[in-house]
């Protein structure tokens, strides 16, 4: 039966993959991969002898039509990204959308991502949250930060190491230096680290480091939660 199967892969620790994901990677006809070299290392680790085809942000618009035709012809195709779940700040949305338009079955397996571990381990409210992924680098970035500063729900962001301090500084400017945040670094990897405190405290922590390296998830408390916390502390 033709089908697109979205398959999450580990974000760092290679043990963070499900038995079902490994089985599916064996069963599909071939796998679309964001970077075939990175996927090959994972496949070699689990003895998966599977054909890989590159599918990334630079070619997804060009290749999607061809992939849809292959699915219509009966292909069973897997989709993976370099780490985590495809379509979540990674290529995948466009292909899934086209599959839905064409009535092609789509199955998405549960699995690894950086979003939920960072949110849960932050200790900030997780019952209501907003995920923004990576903010725009230039156009619209300030407007987005300003809007997030007014958000009542917990906010989760991804950020690169060379933009982290600048992002924290802008959040301090718009959300206030006393807003609580947790910055999660290198999740599931050897140097996994959580740094929590007010924005001002976290900025000071990173300013003392010789260099900022790794992959980061930033979790910030919502404006409403901050207000309730301040009210409770004043009683």
C-alpha positions, 0 to 999 in steps of 0.5 A: 500500500502506498504511504508516506511514513514520517520517522523521528530519529535521535537528536543526539543519543543513538539509543533514542529511537523506537523499535517501531521506527527501526522496523519501518526503516527496514520495510519502506522502499526507500528513505528521504533524508535531509542529509544522507551522510548523517542518516547513513551513520544512524543506519549503519549503527542499526544495520539498516541497509536502505536506499537513501535519497536527499530531501532538504530545504534546498530541493524540496519544492523541486522534488515534491512533485516527483515523490508524489508521483512515486507514491501514486505509483505504489511506493512506500516511502520513509521520511527522516530529518537529521535529528528529531521529527521531520516537519518540526523546524525541518523539511517535511511539511510541504510533502505531507501537505501535498500527500493530504491534498492527493489523498495519499496516506501519511503515518507519523511515528512518535519519537525524539524531539528537543521541544518536549524534554526542554519544556518538561525539564524547565519546571515552567508550566507545560499545560499551555505553551507556544512553540515558535521554532527558530525566529526570523533572522532579520525581517520580522524578528523584533516584531515576533520577540515583542509579541512573544514578550506579551504571550501568557503561555510558556514560550519555547524557541530554538536558537543557534549558539552565535545568536543566543546572547543577542536573543536573550538580550532582546527578550530582557528588553521586551519581556523584562530582566526578571522573566524566568527562562531555562536554556537547554543545551546539547539535549541527550548528548554528552554535554547536556546542560540546563541553565535556569534563572531570570533572563538577567541571571542566564545572560550573566552565566553565558557572558562568563563562558569562554565560548558558546557552543551547541544546540539550544532550546530556550523556554520562557515563562509566560507573562501571566505566570510571571504576574501570578508568581510576583503576586504570590511572592508579595502576599 
